[in-house]
Amino acid sequence: MQRPSPQEVTLFYIYAHEDQKFCDALDKHLAAMKRLDWIRTWHHRDIGAGQLWKDEINRHLRQADIILLLVSADFLASDSCYSVELKSALQRHEAGEAVVVPIIVRPVDWSITPFHMLQALPTGEKAVVSWANRDQAFFDVAQGLRRVIEQRNPPPISSHERYAPSESLWTVPYRQNRFFLGREKIMEEISSSFFSHKGVNTPIVALSGLGGIGKTQTALEYAYRSSDLYQAIFWINAFSQETLIADMVALADRLGMPVTKGREAQTALSLVKRWLSDHAGWLLILDAVADPSLARDVFPLRSSGHILLTTQGSVSRAIASPIDVEKLSEQDALTLLLRRSGLLSEDHSLSDVAPDEIQEAQRICLELDGVPLALDQAGAYIEETGCGLAEYYQRYQRQRLLLLSARGNTSADHPASVVTTWSLSFEHFAPQDPCAADLLRGCAFLAAEAIPQDIFLRGSAYLGSHLATFLTDETRFDMAIKTLRRFSLVKRLPQSQTISLPRLVQV
């Protein structure tokens, strides 16, 4: 689905050389609008060899629709920025030929500048560097700029909007997660996969990864961030056929389409698919998809909507565009743990935390291997008990399984612990594939990374009855690995002929 967009506008950056990194970071956050041809950006680094510097700057400044001032002490001290380019920009702003938007990147007193009367970004005129999360600051700026773009140049009415419902439909069952952070690259990948889609089939994106790695939270964040891009956003629990059908029946009722008693499953699926085929501007999120074959019954073949899946297993590219959700970076893991435990407020950054606390938090994050659900559990435990980072680490060394089972009292949106989440996965496949279950148990006794496949292929006779009976050649080994990969419990590295598993799975 190609969303109706404003006519393309040109953004012109004015910034000091010292603030180039902020220009580059903001440009990345505007990438989705660039791909949709909403905007194009220009700054002095676009001047080609042999071109006259001053002439090129003046020409593009005269052509710009929106002029961005990256405000800092260096900006105010720069003669070229403050005295020359700013003067021309404000003249065009006053004449109604362009819009000037100050963006405060570093704290500085700009209250007596010629542009002090203009509304600045980010929200509250809080400098970008003062935000605990820089990505969140630039996201706020990008959202503000999109509003400016659409107010200045509203999108035309598209022919496929005639089917759009008269009021927004929203069935997302969870609140936005105030502790969500990182994942900006994934957000960009989702947006690009959807809005750059050129085919006639419904674009489908699948977020896959280990249980507790943050797939649902990432889908949830995308829903909230993109709420103004869609006429309707629907959330379906696809963990089992029963939950899928129940939510589809409820959705059909929400859409005003009565379901035939006794044939709820067939009727609801048929009615909802028809609605999706006939309407535009919707996002359908299928969460916790256990069996992609069941979810495929929901997909309309052709439509003007988007489908986002979350699943533990790998998804065939024939079904969806896959995006792997990996563990958090060290910085994001530290920030999540400290914020969730109440030791770091949202308006402070890691640089404000005492070095000894950072060291204790790093030890915990290393043990929890960057898994967001485990970090959230640890933070909740520390907050609720007041035990502190050092004491938690000591307790974790003695009672890992107990602490990984403790979910906390304020986690209604994801009440299951890491242990419960992974136990459900294990219980799902172990009865049908005991060979895969024993293979996972065997891996748990070894180092988590770079486990040679030959250990199991050559030594299966010594690894229990199931492995001795079934793991007799490479093909049977492939089948067992396939089962474990369905739940992201192992990774396979064909180049080195090794497998690895998440560290916490061994617990």
C-alpha positions as CSV (number, residue, x, y, z in Angstrom):
1,M,0.0,0.0,0.0
2,Q,1.4,3.4,-1.0
3,R,0.1,5.9,1.4
4,P,-1.2,9.2,-0.1
5,S,1.6,11.7,0.5
6,P,2.1,15.4,0.3
7,Q,3.8,16.9,-2.7
8,E,7.6,16.6,-2.3
9,V,9.1,19.4,-0.3
10,T,12.7,20.4,0.1
11,L,14.3,20.7,3.6
12,F,17.5,22.9,3.9
13,Y,19.8,22.3,6.8
14,I,21.7,25.3,8.4
15,Y,24.2,24.0,11.0
16,A,27.7,24.6,12.3
17,H,30.4,22.2,11.3
18,E,30.7,21.0,14.9
19,D,27.1,19.8,14.8
20,Q,27.4,17.6,11.6
21,K,26.7,14.4,13.6
22,F,23.3,15.8,14.6
23,C,22.5,16.6,11.0
24,D,23.4,13.0,10.0
25,A,21.3,11.5,12.8
26,L,18.3,13.5,12.0
27,D,18.6,12.7,8.3
28,K,18.4,9.0,9.2
29,H,15.2,9.6,11.1
30,L,13.7,11.3,8.1
31,A,14.7,8.4,5.8
32,A,11.1,6.9,5.7
33,M,9.7,10.2,4.4
34,K,12.5,10.4,1.8
35,R,11.6,6.9,0.5
36,L,8.0,7.9,0.2
37,D,9.1,11.0,-1.8
38,W,7.6,13.3,0.8
39,I,10.9,15.2,1.2
40,R,14.3,15.7,-0.1
41,T,17.0,17.3,2.0
42,W,20.0,19.5,1.2
43,H,23.0,20.8,3.1
44,H,26.3,22.3,2.1
45,R,28.0,18.9,1.9
46,D,25.9,18.3,-1.2
47,I,27.9,20.9,-3.1
48,G,29.8,19.2,-5.9
49,A,33.4,19.7,-7.0
50,G,33.8,22.8,-9.2
51,Q,30.6,24.4,-8.0
52,L,30.6,27.9,-6.4
53,W,30.0,27.4,-2.7
54,K,28.2,30.7,-2.1
55,D,26.1,30.5,-5.2
56,E,24.9,26.9,-4.5
57,I,24.0,27.7,-0.9
58,N,22.0,30.8,-2.0
59,R,20.3,28.9,-4.8
60,H,19.1,26.0,-2.6
61,L,18.2,28.4,0.2
62,R,15.9,30.3,-2.2
63,Q,14.3,27.0,-3.3
64,A,13.8,25.4,0.1
65,D,10.3,24.9,1.5
66,I,11.4,24.2,5.1
67,I,14.6,25.5,6.6
68,L,16.0,23.7,9.6
69,L,18.2,25.5,12.1
70,L,20.3,23.1,14.2
71,V,20.8,25.5,17.2
72,S,23.8,25.3,19.5
73,A,26.5,27.6,20.8
74,D,28.6,26.8,17.7
75,F,25.6,27.8,15.5
76,L,25.3,31.1,17.2
77,A,29.0,31.7,17.0
78,S,29.2,30.9,13.3
79,D,29.3,34.0,11.0
80,S,28.1,32.0,7.9
81,C,25.2,30.4,9.8
82,Y,24.1,33.2,12.0
83,S,24.8,36.3,9.9
84,V,24.4,35.2,6.3
85,E,22.2,32.1,5.9
86,L,19.9,32.8,8.9
87,K,19.2,36.3,7.6
88,S,18.0,35.0,4.2
89,A,16.0,32.2,5.9
90,L,14.1,34.6,8.2
91,Q,13.3,36.9,5.3
92,R,11.7,34.0,3.4
93,H,9.9,33.0,6.5
94,E,8.4,36.4,7.0
95,A,7.4,36.6,3.4
96,G,5.5,33.3,3.7
97,E,7.8,31.6,1.2
98,A,9.3,29.1,3.5
99,V,8.9,27.8,7.1
100,V,11.9,28.1,9.5
101,V,12.1,25.5,12.3
102,P,14.7,25.8,15.0
103,I,15.9,22.4,16.3
104,I,17.8,22.7,19.6
105,V,20.6,20.2,19.5
106,R,22.7,21.5,22.4
107,P,21.7,23.7,25.3
108,V,22.3,27.4,24.6
109,D,20.5,30.7,25.4
110,W,18.7,31.6,22.2
111,S,16.0,33.7,23.9
112,I,17.4,37.0,22.4
113,T,18.1,35.7,18.9
114,P,16.1,36.9,15.9
115,F,14.2,33.6,15.8
116,H,13.3,33.4,19.4
117,M,9.6,33.8,18.6
118,L,9.5,30.6,16.4
119,Q,8.2,27.3,17.7
120,A,11.2,25.0,18.2
121,L,11.8,21.2,18.4
122,P,12.1,18.8,20.2
123,T,9.0,19.1,22.4
124,G,9.3,21.5,25.2
125,E,12.4,23.0,23.5
126,K,14.5,20.5,25.3
127,A,17.9,20.1,23.6
128,V,18.5,16.8,21.9
129,V,21.6,16.0,24.0
130,S,19.5,16.5,27.2
131,W,17.3,13.6,26.4
132,A,18.2,10.3,28.0
133,N,17.6,8.5,24.7
134,R,18.8,10.4,21.6
135,D,16.7,8.2,19.2
136,Q,13.6,9.3,21.1
137,A,14.6,12.9,20.8
138,F,15.1,12.7,17.0
139,F,11.9,10.6,16.7
140,D,10.1,13.5,18.4
141,V,11.7,16.0,16.0
142,A,10.8,13.9,13.0
143,Q,7.2,13.7,14.1
144,G,7.1,17.4,14.6
145,L,8.5,18.0,11.1
146,R,6.0,15.6,9.5
147,R,3.2,17.8,11.0
148,V,4.8,20.9,9.5
149,I,5.1,19.2,6.1
150,E,1.5,18.0,6.1
151,Q,0.1,21.4,7.3
152,R,2.1,23.2,4.6
153,N,1.3,20.8,1.8
154,P,-1.7,18.5,2.6
155,P,-1.7,15.1,0.8
156,P,-4.1,14.8,-2.1
157,I,-7.2,12.5,-1.8
158,S,-6.3,9.1,-3.2
159,S,-8.7,7.0,-5.2
160,H,-8.3,4.1,-2.9
161,E,-9.3,6.2,0.2
162,R,-12.9,6.0,-0.8
163,Y,-13.2,2.7,1.1
164,A,-11.7,4.1,4.3
165,P,-13.9,3.8,7.3
166,S,-15.5,6.9,8.7
167,E,-13.8,6.5,12.1
168,S,-10.6,5.0,13.3
169,L,-10.7,1.4,14.5
170,W,-8.2,0.4,17.2
171,T,-8.1,-3.0,18.9
172,V,-4.6,-2.9,20.3
173,P,-5.0,-4.4,23.8
174,Y,-1.8,-3.0,25.4
175,R,-0.6,0.3,26.6
176,Q,2.5,1.8,25.0
177,N,5.6,0.5,26.8
178,R,7.3,3.5,28.5
179,F,10.5,1.5,28.9
180,F,10.8,0.6,25.2
181,L,14.0,1.7,23.7
182,G,16.3,0.9,20.8
183,R,15.1,-1.1,17.8
184,E,15.2,2.0,15.5
185,K,16.7,0.1,12.7
186,I,13.9,-2.5,12.9
187,M,11.3,0.3,12.9
188,E,12.9,1.7,9.7
189,E,12.9,-1.8,8.1
190,I,9.2,-2.4,8.9
191,S,8.3,1.0,7.4
192,S,10.4,0.5,4.4
193,S,9.1,-3.0,3.7
194,F,5.5,-1.7,3.9
195,F,5.6,1.7,2.2
196,S,8.1,0.8,-0.5
197,H,6.2,-2.3,-1.5
198,K,5.5,-2.2,-5.3
199,G,3.7,-5.5,-5.8
200,V,-0.1,-6.2,-5.9
201,N,-0.1,-8.8,-3.1
202,T,-0.6,-7.7,0.5
203,P,2.8,-6.8,2.0
204,I,3.6,-9.0,5.1
205,V,6.4,-8.5,7.5
206,A,7.4,-11.1,10.2
207,L,9.3,-10.3,13.4
208,S,11.0,-13.5,14.6
209,G,13.2,-14.3,17.5
210,L,13.5,-16.0,20.9
211,G,10.6,-15.8,23.4
212,G,11.1,-12.7,25.5
213,I,13.4,-11.0,23.0
214,G,10.9,-8.1,22.4
215,K,8.9,-9.0,19.3
216,T,5.5,-8.2,20.7
217,Q,6.8,-4.9,22.3
218,T,8.4,-3.9,18.9
219,A,5.1,-4.6,17.1
220,L,3.3,-2.6,19.8
221,E,5.7,0.3,19.5
222,Y,5.2,0.3,15.7
223,A,1.5,0.4,16.1
224,Y,1.6,3.5,18.4
225,R,4.2,5.3,16.4
226,S,2.4,4.7,13.1
227,S,-1.2,5.2,14.4
228,D,-1.7,8.3,12.2
229,L,-0.6,6.5,9.1
230,Y,-3.5,4.0,9.2
231,Q,-7.3,4.3,9.3
232,A,-7.5,1.1,11.4
233,I,-5.1,-1.0,13.4
234,F,-6.3,-4.5,14.5
235,W,-4.5,-6.8,16.9
236,I,-5.1,-10.6,16.8
237,N,-3.7,-13.1,19.3
238,A,-2.6,-15.9,17.0
239,F,-0.9,-18.2,19.6
240,S,-3.4,-21.0,18.9
241,Q,-6.3,-21.7,16.6
242,E,-8.6,-21.1,19.5
243,T,-7.3,-17.6,20.3
244,L,-7.1,-16.7,16.6
245,I,-10.7,-17.6,16.0
246,A,-11.9,-15.9,19.2
247,D,-10.2,-12.6,18.2
248,M,-11.4,-12.9,14.6
249,V,-15.0,-13.4,15.8
250,A,-14.6,-10.3,18.1
251,L,-13.2,-8.3,15.2
252,A,-16.0,-9.3,12.9
253,D,-18.5,-8.1,15.6
254,R,-16.5,-4.9,16.0
255,L,-16.8,-4.3,12.3
256,G,-20.5,-4.7,12.4
257,M,-20.6,-8.1,10.6
258,P,-22.7,-10.8,12.4
259,V,-21.2,-14.2,12.6
260,T,-23.3,-17.3,11.9
261,K,-23.7,-19.4,15.1
262,G,-22.2,-22.9,14.8
263,R,-19.9,-21.7,12.0
264,E,-18.1,-19.0,13.9
265,A,-14.6,-19.9,12.6
266,Q,-15.4,-20.1,8.9
267,T,-17.8,-17.1,9.0
268,A,-15.5,-14.8,10.9
269,L,-12.5,-15.5,8.7
270,S,-14.5,-15.0,5.5
271,L,-16.1,-11.8,6.7
272,V,-12.8,-10.2,8.0
273,K,-10.9,-11.2,4.9
274,R,-13.6,-9.6,2.8
275,W,-13.5,-6.4,4.9
276,L,-9.7,-6.2,4.5
277,S,-9.9,-6.7,0.8
278,D,-12.5,-4.0,0.4
279,H,-10.9,-1.3,2.6
280,A,-7.7,0.6,2.6
281,G,-5.3,2.1,5.1
282,W,-5.3,-0.7,7.7
283,L,-2.6,-2.5,9.7
284,L,-3.3,-6.1,10.9
285,I,-1.0,-7.4,13.7
286,L,-1.0,-11.1,14.3
287,D,0.9,-11.7,17.6
288,A,2.6,-14.8,18.8
289,V,2.0,-16.8,15.6
290,A,2.7,-20.4,16.6
291,D,1.7,-22.0,13.2
292,P,2.1,-19.8,10.1
293,S,-0.1,-22.1,8.1
294,L,-3.0,-21.1,10.4
295,A,-2.3,-17.4,10.1
296,R,-2.3,-17.7,6.3
297,D,-6.0,-18.3,6.4
298,V,-6.4,-14.7,7.5
299,F,-4.3,-13.1,4.7
300,P,-6.3,-11.4,1.9
301,L,-4.5,-12.1,-1.4
302,R,-4.7,-8.6,-2.6
303,S,-5.5,-5.5,-0.5
304,S,-4.4,-2.0,0.3
305,G,-3.3,-2.9,3.9
306,H,-0.3,-4.2,5.8
307,I,0.2,-7.3,7.9
308,L,2.8,-7.6,10.7
309,L,3.5,-11.0,12.3
310,T,5.4,-11.9,15.5
311,T,6.6,-15.4,15.8
312,Q,9.3,-17.4,17.6
313,G,10.2,-19.4,14.5
314,S,11.8,-18.5,11.2
315,V,9.3,-17.6,8.5
316,S,9.7,-18.6,4.9
317,R,10.3,-15.6,2.5
318,A,7.5,-17.1,0.4
319,I,5.1,-16.0,3.2
320,A,6.6,-12.8,4.6
321,S,9.6,-10.5,4.6
322,P,11.5,-11.7,7.7
323,I,13.1,-9.4,10.3
324,D,15.2,-11.0,13.1
325,V,14.8,-9.4,16.5
326,E,18.1,-9.8,18.3
327,K,19.2,-9.1,21.9
328,L,19.6,-5.5,23.1
329,S,22.9,-3.6,22.7
330,E,24.9,-3.2,25.9
331,Q,23.9,0.4,26.3
332,D,20.2,-0.2,25.7
333,A,20.3,-3.2,28.1
334,L,22.0,-1.1,30.8
335,T,19.4,1.7,30.3
336,L,16.5,-0.7,30.4
337,L,17.7,-2.4,33.6
338,L,18.4,0.9,35.4
339,R,15.2,2.6,34.4
340,R,13.0,-0.4,35.2
341,S,14.6,-0.7,38.6
342,G,13.9,2.9,39.3
343,L,17.6,3.8,39.5
344,L,17.6,6.0,36.3
345,S,14.8,8.5,35.5
346,E,13.7,9.1,32.0
347,D,15.2,12.6,31.8
348,H,18.7,11.3,32.8
349,S,21.3,9.3,30.8
350,L,23.8,6.7,31.7
351,S,26.5,9.4,32.2
352,D,24.5,10.5,35.3
353,V,24.9,7.1,37.0
354,A,27.7,6.4,39.4
355,P,30.5,4.3,37.9
356,D,30.2,1.5,40.6
357,E,26.4,1.2,39.8
358,I,27.2,1.0,36.1
359,Q,29.7,-1.8,36.8
360,E,27.1,-3.7,38.9
361,A,24.5,-3.3,36.2
362,Q,26.9,-4.5,33.5
363,R,27.5,-7.7,35.4
364,I,23.7,-8.3,35.5
365,C,23.2,-7.5,31.9
366,L,26.0,-9.9,30.9
367,E,24.3,-12.7,32.8
368,L,20.9,-11.9,31.3
369,D,22.4,-11.8,27.8
370,G,20.6,-8.7,26.6
371,V,17.1,-10.4,26.7
372,P,14.6,-7.6,27.3
373,L,12.1,-9.7,29.2
374,A,14.8,-11.0,31.6
375,L,16.1,-7.5,32.1
376,D,12.5,-6.2,32.8
377,Q,12.1,-9.0,35.4
378,A,15.3,-8.2,37.1
379,G,14.5,-4.5,37.2
380,A,11.0,-5.2,38.6
381,Y,12.5,-7.4,41.3
382,I,15.0,-4.8,42.3
383,E,12.4,-2.0,42.4
384,E,9.8,-4.1,44.3
385,T,12.3,-5.5,46.9
386,G,14.7,-2.6,47.1
387,C,17.6,-5.1,47.2
388,G,19.9,-3.1,44.9
389,L,22.0,-4.2,42.0
390,A,24.9,-5.8,43.9
391,E,22.5,-7.9,46.1
392,Y,20.5,-9.0,43.1
393,Y,23.6,-10.2,41.3
394,Q,24.6,-12.2,44.4
395,R,21.1,-13.8,44.6
396,Y,21.1,-14.5,40.9
397,Q,24.4,-16.5,41.2
398,R,22.7,-18.7,43.9
399,Q,19.1,-18.9,42.6
400,R,19.0,-18.2,38.9
401,L,16.0,-20.3,38.1
402,L,13.9,-18.8,40.9
403,L,14.7,-15.2,39.9
404,L,14.1,-15.9,36.2
405,S,10.7,-17.2,37.2
406,A,9.8,-14.1,39.2
407,R,7.7,-11.8,37.0
408,G,6.8,-8.9,39.3
409,N,3.5,-7.4,40.3
410,T,3.2,-4.6,37.7
411,S,3.6,-6.5,34.5
412,A,0.0,-7.1,33.4
413,D,0.8,-6.5,29.7
414,H,3.2,-9.4,29.7
415,P,2.6,-11.5,32.8
416,A,4.6,-14.5,31.7
417,S,8.2,-14.8,33.0
418,V,11.2,-15.9,30.9
419,V,11.0,-19.4,32.3
420,T,7.3,-19.7,31.6
421,T,7.7,-18.4,28.1
422,W,10.4,-20.9,27.2
423,S,8.7,-23.7,29.1
424,L,5.6,-23.2,26.9
425,S,7.8,-23.5,23.8
426,F,9.5,-26.6,25.1
427,E,6.1,-28.2,26.0
428,H,4.8,-27.4,22.6
429,F,7.4,-29.5,20.6
430,A,8.9,-32.0,23.1
431,P,6.1,-34.6,22.9
432,Q,6.1,-34.6,19.1
433,D,9.9,-34.4,18.7
434,P,11.7,-36.0,21.6
435,C,14.9,-36.1,19.6
436,A,14.9,-32.3,19.4
437,A,14.1,-32.1,23.1
438,D,17.1,-34.3,24.0
439,L,19.3,-32.4,21.6
440,L,18.5,-29.1,23.4
441,R,19.1,-30.8,26.8
442,G,22.5,-32.0,25.6
443,C,23.4,-28.5,24.4
444,A,22.5,-27.1,27.9
445,F,25.5,-29.0,29.3
446,L,28.0,-27.4,26.9
447,A,29.3,-23.9,26.3
448,A,26.5,-21.9,24.7
449,E,28.4,-20.9,21.6
450,A,30.2,-22.7,18.8
451,I,29.1,-26.3,19.7
452,P,30.5,-28.7,17.0
453,Q,27.7,-30.6,15.2
454,D,30.0,-33.7,15.2
455,I,29.6,-34.1,18.9
456,F,26.0,-35.2,18.3
457,L,26.5,-36.9,15.0
458,R,29.4,-39.1,16.1
459,G,28.5,-39.5,19.7
460,S,24.7,-40.0,19.5
461,A,25.0,-43.6,20.9
462,Y,26.1,-42.1,24.2
463,L,23.5,-39.3,24.4
464,G,20.4,-41.1,25.4
465,S,17.9,-43.5,23.8
466,H,16.1,-40.9,21.6
467,L,19.3,-39.5,20.1
468,A,20.9,-42.9,19.8
469,T,17.8,-44.2,17.8
470,F,16.9,-41.2,15.7
471,L,20.1,-39.1,15.3
472,T,21.8,-41.5,12.9
473,D,22.7,-39.2,10.0
474,E,22.8,-35.5,8.9
475,T,19.3,-35.4,7.6
476,R,17.8,-36.5,10.9
477,F,20.0,-34.0,12.6
478,D,18.6,-31.3,10.3
479,M,15.1,-32.2,11.2
480,A,15.8,-31.9,15.0
481,I,17.5,-28.5,14.3
482,K,14.6,-27.4,12.2
483,T,12.3,-28.0,15.2
484,L,14.5,-26.0,17.6
485,R,14.9,-23.2,15.1
486,R,11.1,-22.9,14.9
487,F,11.3,-21.5,18.4
488,S,14.6,-19.6,17.9
489,L,16.2,-21.9,20.6
490,V,19.3,-22.5,18.6
491,K,21.3,-20.8,15.8
492,R,23.1,-22.8,13.2
493,L,26.4,-21.6,11.6
494,P,26.9,-23.7,8.4
495,Q,30.3,-22.3,7.6
496,S,31.8,-23.5,10.9
497,Q,29.5,-26.6,11.2
498,T,28.5,-25.4,14.7
499,I,25.4,-24.5,16.6
500,S,24.8,-22.1,19.5
501,L,22.0,-21.3,21.8
502,P,21.0,-18.3,24.0
503,R,22.9,-18.3,27.3
504,L,19.7,-18.1,29.4
505,V,18.2,-21.2,27.7
506,Q,20.9,-23.2,29.5
507,V,19.5,-22.2,32.9
